[in-house]
């Protein structure tokens, strides 16, 4: 009986994982169709303001960036964490953002339309 319950539970967990994967897959197809894989534009980039937080940048850009680096540095007042993220479009255009203690301090773009 215990074995049957375990098998059923694993089946439900596997099904839930498959549904979650399918949802992500479908969202990606919809996004590709709707935006042609160019989901970050120059208009998005202009909305990014120095001093905004990473969560605020996510609201503007619509999805998390890839963490390129994260470094702890010494400052006159203690320590700070410098984190760099990048977002890439299918056409090779991209956005790079640098945050210090979760505040945007530098932004760069390449090839955005």
N, C-alpha and C positions, 0 to 999 in steps of 0.2 A: 504494500500500500504506500509506504513511504517513498519507494522507488517511483511509483506511478505519479505521485504528487510532484516529485522532483523533475520528472520528465515533462509534465504538464507546465510547471513553472518555467523551465528552461525554454519550452516552446513559446510561451507567452512573451518572455523576455526577448527571444529571437525575433518574434513577429513585431514587437514594439521597435526593436532596432532596425528592422527592415523597413517599417513604415517611416521612421525618422529619416533614414537614408533616402527613401523615395521622395519624401517631402523636400529635402535639400536638393536632390537631383532635379525635381520638377521646378523648384525656384530658380535654379541655375539655367535651365532651359528657357523659362519665361524671361529671365533677365537677358539672356543672350538674344532671344528673339526681339524683345522690346527695345533693348538698348544697343544691339549689335556689338556687345562686349565692351563698348565704351561707356562705362558708367560713371567715370570721373571726368568732368569738363572744366574748362577755364572758369566758368561761372561758379562751380563748386569751390575752386581754388580761391577765387576772390572773396568768398564768404568766410574763409579761414582767417581769424584775427589773432595777431600776436597777443599772448596772455591767456587765450582760451585753454580750457582743460582738454585732456584726451577724450573723455566722454562727449564733450561738446563737438570736438572734431569728428567723432564717429557719427553724430547726428547729421552733420553737414555732408560727410562722405558716404554714409549709408552702410558701411561694413568695416570691420576691423582691418587694420593694416598689418603687414608682416614686420615683426620686430627685427630690425637689422642689427642693432647693437644696444647694449645697456651697460653703463659704466658708472661706478660710484667715484666721485671726485671730492677732494678737500677744497673747502672754500674758507674765506675769512671768518665766516660765522658758523662753520661746522662742515657738514657733508651734504652733497646733493647727488641726485641720480639723474644722469643724462641718458635719455632713451631716444633712439632714432627709429622711425617707422617708414615703410614705403607702401605705396599702393600702385598697382600696375594695370593698365588697360591692355587689351589684346593687340592693339596696334603698336605697342611699345612705349606709348606715352606714360608718364608716371608723375606721382607726387611724392616728395620726401618731406617729412616733418620731424623736427627735433624738439623734444620736450625736456625741460629741467624741472624736476619735482612736479611733474604733471601739468606744467604750464608751457604752452607753445612759445618757443623763443626764435625759431627759424623755420622758414618754409621755402621749398624750391619746387619747380615744375619743369618737365621736359616734354615738349610736343603736344600739350593739351590744346584742344580746339574749343 
